[in-house]
Amino acid sequence: QRAAELILSARWLSGIEAAAYGLATAALPADQVQARARESAEQIAANIGPAVLAAKRLLRHGWADDARAAVQREDDAARALIRELGSFARKFTTT
């Protein structure tokens, strides 16, 4: 119902409302936005690997896919995660 209300009313949301609705991860004062964005970017950059790249691809292209393409993308992402976990396990057990 919230989505319908927002679409039909075309009203603007405040940052606080957007965060409360789950449309934003946080509502911050303007002077804290850049620091939070940098912190989030650093967290993402620290996790770059095949599985993260596959997840980003799913997020970026998933909306336009038909069901068959979406399933294939999810399968590709799952395989990337399995390869990454296998690589991590080998490194962990050989050190």
DOBA-314347 format. One record per residue (C-alpha): residue number from 0; x, y, z. Coordinates in nm, 4 decimals, always signed. Example, Ala and Ser with C-alpha at 12.3 -4.5 7.8 and 13.67 -1.06 7.14 Angstrom:
<rec 0, <+1.2300, -0.4500, +0.7800>>,
<rec 1, <+1.3670, -0.1060, +0.7140>>,
//
This chain:
<rec 0, <+0.0000, +0.0000, +0.0000>>,
<rec 1, <+0.2881, +0.2349, +0.0724>>,
<rec 2, <+0.4267, +0.1897, -0.2775>>,
<rec 3, <+0.0863, +0.2593, -0.4306>>,
<rec 4, <+0.0419, +0.5688, -0.2144>>,
<rec 5, <+0.3823, +0.7045, -0.3143>>,
<rec 6, <+0.3341, +0.6304, -0.6835>>,
<rec 7, <-0.0178, +0.7697, -0.7047>>,
<rec 8, <+0.0423, +1.0790, -0.4922>>,
<rec 9, <+0.3820, +1.1571, -0.6524>>,
<rec 10, <+0.4802, +1.3258, -0.3290>>,
<rec 11, <+0.8404, +1.3834, -0.2279>>,
<rec 12, <+0.9839, +1.2003, +0.0722>>,
<rec 13, <+1.2205, +1.3402, +0.3281>>,
<rec 14, <+1.5389, +1.1479, +0.3972>>,
<rec 15, <+1.3942, +1.0351, +0.7289>>,
<rec 16, <+1.0810, +0.8993, +0.5579>>,
<rec 17, <+1.2876, +0.7283, +0.2873>>,
<rec 18, <+1.4981, +0.5544, +0.5525>>,
<rec 19, <+1.1878, +0.4568, +0.7510>>,
<rec 20, <+1.0323, +0.3074, +0.4344>>,
<rec 21, <+1.3507, +0.1127, +0.3605>>,
<rec 22, <+1.4230, +0.3141, +0.0453>>,
<rec 23, <+1.7451, +0.4564, +0.1897>>,
<rec 24, <+1.9952, +0.3003, +0.4270>>,
<rec 25, <+2.0161, +0.6063, +0.6501>>,
<rec 26, <+1.9033, +0.9651, +0.6936>>,
<rec 27, <+2.1969, +1.1873, +0.7847>>,
<rec 28, <+2.2683, +1.5552, +0.8334>>,
<rec 29, <+2.4269, +1.7028, +0.5192>>,
<rec 30, <+2.7671, +1.7412, +0.6860>>,
<rec 31, <+2.7857, +1.3643, +0.7528>>,
<rec 32, <+2.6830, +1.2347, +0.4100>>,
<rec 33, <+3.0246, +1.2418, +0.2433>>,
<rec 34, <+3.1985, +1.0640, +0.5326>>,
<rec 35, <+2.9311, +0.7906, +0.5376>>,
<rec 36, <+2.9519, +0.7494, +0.1599>>,
<rec 37, <+3.3307, +0.7147, +0.1801>>,
<rec 38, <+3.2986, +0.4607, +0.4631>>,
<rec 39, <+3.0486, +0.2555, +0.2610>>,
<rec 40, <+3.2670, +0.2722, -0.0509>>,
<rec 41, <+3.5692, +0.1519, +0.1479>>,
<rec 42, <+3.3692, -0.1427, +0.2858>>,
<rec 43, <+3.2566, -0.2408, -0.0636>>,
<rec 44, <+3.6064, -0.1999, -0.2093>>,
<rec 45, <+3.7491, -0.4235, +0.0652>>,
<rec 46, <+3.5145, -0.7031, -0.0472>>,
<rec 47, <+3.5847, -0.6912, -0.4193>>,
<rec 48, <+3.6094, -1.0417, -0.5569>>,
<rec 49, <+3.4277, -1.2548, -0.8127>>,
<rec 50, <+3.1246, -1.3062, -0.5879>>,
<rec 51, <+3.0871, -0.9343, -0.5131>>,
<rec 52, <+3.1276, -0.8476, -0.8796>>,
<rec 53, <+2.8623, -1.1061, -0.9696>>,
<rec 54, <+2.6278, -0.9634, -0.7053>>,
<rec 55, <+2.6811, -0.6114, -0.8407>>,
<rec 56, <+2.6031, -0.7371, -1.1911>>,
<rec 57, <+2.2803, -0.8954, -1.0618>>,
<rec 58, <+2.1788, -0.5715, -0.8931>>,
<rec 59, <+2.2591, -0.3625, -1.1986>>,
<rec 60, <+2.1004, -0.5828, -1.4652>>,
<rec 61, <+1.8472, -0.7941, -1.2793>>,
<rec 62, <+1.5565, -0.5547, -1.3304>>,
<rec 63, <+1.5680, -0.5833, -1.7088>>,
<rec 64, <+1.6031, -0.9620, -1.7277>>,
<rec 65, <+1.3339, -1.2043, -1.8219>>,
<rec 66, <+1.2956, -1.5018, -1.5872>>,
<rec 67, <+1.5341, -1.7295, -1.7804>>,
<rec 68, <+1.8105, -1.4672, -1.7931>>,
<rec 69, <+1.7605, -1.3864, -1.4237>>,
<rec 70, <+1.7986, -1.7528, -1.3277>>,
<rec 71, <+2.1144, -1.7767, -1.5391>>,
<rec 72, <+2.2620, -1.4650, -1.3739>>,
<rec 73, <+2.1826, -1.6034, -1.0279>>,
<rec 74, <+2.3436, -1.9343, -1.1236>>,
<rec 75, <+2.6545, -1.7510, -1.2459>>,
<rec 76, <+2.6692, -1.5532, -0.9201>>,
<rec 77, <+2.6334, -1.8695, -0.7107>>,
<rec 78, <+2.9135, -2.0387, -0.9052>>,
<rec 79, <+3.1382, -1.7340, -0.8545>>,
<rec 80, <+3.0711, -1.7456, -0.4807>>,
<rec 81, <+3.1502, -2.1177, -0.4659>>,
<rec 82, <+3.4785, -2.0621, -0.6530>>,
<rec 83, <+3.5696, -1.7759, -0.4198>>,
<rec 84, <+3.4910, -1.9800, -0.1082>>,
<rec 85, <+3.6942, -2.2715, -0.2445>>,
<rec 86, <+3.9881, -2.0403, -0.3074>>,
<rec 87, <+3.9589, -1.9000, +0.0451>>,
<rec 88, <+3.9424, -2.2505, +0.1953>>,
<rec 89, <+4.2572, -2.3571, +0.0081>>,
<rec 90, <+4.4452, -2.0481, +0.1281>>,
<rec 91, <+4.3229, -2.1014, +0.4833>>,
<rec 92, <+4.4256, -2.4677, +0.4984>>,
<rec 93, <+4.7678, -2.4180, +0.3368>>,
<rec 94, <+4.8874, -2.1389, +0.5657>>,
//
